[in-house]
Amino acid sequence: MNAKFRAAFQIPVDHTLKETSFRSKSSSQYESWKHEEYDASGELVARYESWMNTTIRPIVTTSGWRKIDPAGNVISEANNLPI
């Protein structure tokens, strides 16, 4: 799954992406992840929050993510992406 996140977030090859959190709520079919991106020297470059939500009727799945700089500012995001 890490390769999918690396592609979605466009992580450079020489950077490291570490998953720091995963949550799943089976009652609502909601999943969320948190990641941290580090450059080649080990410095924190960005944090990412992502989610996927599937509704039962009608069956619709949406997802999204946001990129947050080390100071806590949202610098890019993609919302309501169909899966």
ZIGIWO-V472409 format. One record per residue. N is the residue number from 1. RES is the residue in one small letter. PHI is phi in degrees with one decimal (* if undefined). Layout:
n: <N,N>
res: <RES,RES>
phi: <PHI,PHI>
//
This chain:
n: <1,2,3,4,5,6,7,8,9,10,11,12,13,14,15,16,17,18,19,20,21,22,23,24,25,26,27,28,29,30,31,32,33,34,35,36,37,38,39,40,41,42,43,44,45,46,47,48,49,50,51,52,53,54,55,56,57,58,59,60,61,62,63,64,65,66,67,68,69,70,71,72,73,74,75,76,77,78,79,80,81,82,83>
res: <m,n,a,k,f,r,a,a,f,q,i,p,v,d,h,t,l,k,e,t,s,f,r,s,k,s,s,s,q,y,e,s,w,k,h,e,e,y,d,a,s,g,e,l,v,a,r,y,e,s,w,m,n,t,t,i,r,p,i,v,t,t,s,g,w,r,k,i,d,p,a,g,n,v,i,s,e,a,n,n,l,p,i>
phi: <*,-58.0,-62.6,-66.4,-66.8,-58.1,-68.3,-62.0,-87.0,56.0,-78.1,-60.0,-58.1,-85.6,-100.4,-108.7,-117.2,-116.5,-76.5,-111.8,-160.5,-142.7,-133.2,-138.2,-117.8,-67.2,-65.1,-112.2,53.6,-116.0,-129.4,-141.0,-133.6,-130.2,-133.4,-126.5,-108.2,-119.8,-78.7,-62.0,-90.6,91.4,-82.9,-65.6,-101.1,-162.4,-114.8,-129.5,-121.1,-138.0,-152.6,-143.5,-131.5,-116.4,-95.5,-81.2,-128.0,-69.9,-72.0,-136.2,-119.4,-124.3,-151.2,-171.7,-157.0,-138.9,-105.6,-123.7,-74.2,-58.2,-81.9,99.5,-89.8,-72.6,-110.1,-165.0,-160.9,-138.0,-120.3,54.3,-81.7,-70.2,-98.8>
//
